[in-house]
Amino acid sequence: MRYEEPVFRPPCEAASLIIQATVGCPHNRCTFCSMYKEKKYRVRPVLEIKEDIDMARSVWADPTSVFLADGNTIAMRTGGFIEVLDYLNEAFPRLERISCYGGARFIRGRDVADLTRLAEHGLKIIYMGLESGDDEILRRVRKGVTADDYVKAAEKVKQAGIELSVYVLAGLGGRGRTREHAINSALTLNRMKPDYIRIRTLVILPGVPMYEEVLSGEFEECSGREIAQETRLLLSHLDVEGARFLSDHVSNYLPLYGRLPEDREELIAAIDQVLAHPDPPMLKPRIIHSL
């Protein structure tokens, strides 16, 4: 296989075949993100992608899931994307799921008809980084979109029949805006109605603009306890029927898994149980060198 490193995928795609359809991220300006800073975005030629699929088939004949890397592969032109989807389905008869990352900025301008065609040819799920539903935070971290843009993009994805998994980045508002981050993220998620809500915790690594904000004191990171309190506040305002709530990433302090709304009180109780201790070990600072 030919990969332009580093390559990232959602934790839930750990058992998937990864095919790199695009390189880097077409936005690549978020102040908290270090994932694609070394890359310039480009779409790989379809012939090249097909060659990689052929190479994968020679060593792995029956994957049931494929993740199309890199960031925002949804930005590919519809025709080329469909060629890749069809080739994957022909190459791997047992394939059940094809997925990719997709940002609101690159979905909001697409026709629902185009997204529906992608679904008809096998695109099962899109992973979208909401990060925050608070417009002021989105402006500060240079996401290039608003909460309303996320809602419009989500509506298109759902109309097309594609599942939507949305990430919320706990701690992104810092200590100064943790309440607004939690509440407005919940309100935006209520409007988006995703199938999955996944929590990630902000980890600020050297080399990203936000790291300089921390050093200067402009941004004050939340403690583990404050992250837990923020997550509790988010949960208390969520009203998304049938969504799965998952804390499935190495960055997170607490393992939380449930379905909304029926498991919400149980999830909140689990957080309260941890917060009841004055110094719970699981909320102590962690050392994470990379994601």
Protein Blocks (a to p, Z undefined) as FASTA:
>chain_A
ZZdddddddfklmmpccddfbgcjfklpafkbcklmmpccddddfklmmmmmmmmmmmom
bbcbdcdddehklmpcfklmmmmmmmmmmmmmmbcbdcddddfklmmmpcfklmmmmmmn
opabdcddfkpacfklmmmnonopafklmmmmmmmmmmnopacdddddehklommlmmmm
mmmmmmmmmmnopabdcdddddddehiaklmmmmnomaccddfklmmmmmmmmmmmgcce
hiacdddbfkbmbdcddddfklmmmmmmmmmmmmmpmblfklgccddfbZZ
